[in-house]
Structures are given as C-alpha cells and as structure tokens.
Amino acid sequence: MAAGAYGLIIDVHNDPPHAKCDGHQSLTPKKFDELMKKIKVLAPMMGKTLNL
C-alpha cells in the first residue's frame, strides 16, 4: 500500500507447513489479523480506503 498497491492477495492457512500449495507464503489467521490492523492504520495515511 505504501508502495502504491491498489490490491493485495494474501494466502491464509491454519497450518501453513501442511498446506497443499503455497504454504511457505501463507500467513496464519493470527498473523493475518495483525497485518490487517497495521493496514487499517496505514490506509488513511496513504489517502486510501479499505473495501473488505
């Protein structure tokens, strides 16, 4: 978002090491929640809104 992105695609999995694909790049639900809290703060600073 800070680099100008208008969309994010984020893989979320309860057990990334055992995901059938892309487990190495997946976030756990807890890490995803932490990331979203940061994005919600960052978005208005960048003049953007979130459509969830």
C-alpha positions in Angstrom: 0.0 0.0 0.0 2.8 2.4 0.9 4.5 1.5 -2.4 1.3 2.3 -4.4 -0.5 -1.1 -4.5 -4.3 -0.9 -5.0 -4.9 -4.6 -4.1 -3.4 -7.3 -2.0 -3.7 -11.1 -2.4 -2.8 -12.8 0.8 -2.8 -16.6 1.4 -4.1 -17.5 4.9 -3.9 -21.1 6.2 -4.4 -22.5 9.7 -1.4 -24.8 9.2 0.9 -23.4 6.6 3.5 -26.2 6.7 0.8 -28.7 5.8 -0.9 -26.6 3.1 -1.4 -28.4 -0.2 0.1 -25.4 -2.0 1.8 -22.1 -1.2 2.2 -22.9 2.5 5.6 -21.2 2.5 4.0 -17.9 1.7 0.8 -18.3 3.8 0.1 -16.4 6.9 -1.7 -17.9 9.9 -5.0 -16.3 10.8 -3.4 -14.6 13.8 -0.6 -13.1 11.6 -3.2 -12.0 9.1 -5.2 -10.2 11.8 -2.0 -8.5 12.9 -1.3 -7.4 9.4 -4.8 -6.1 8.8 -4.6 -3.9 12.0 -1.5 -2.3 10.6 -3.1 -1.8 7.1 -6.2 -0.2 8.6 -3.9 2.4 10.3 -1.8 2.9 7.2 -4.6 3.2 4.6 -5.9 6.6 5.6 -2.3 7.9 5.9 -1.8 7.0 2.2 -5.2 8.5 1.2 -6.7 5.1 0.6 -9.7 3.2 1.9 -10.3 -0.5 2.5 -13.1 -2.4 0.9 -13.3 -5.6 2.9 
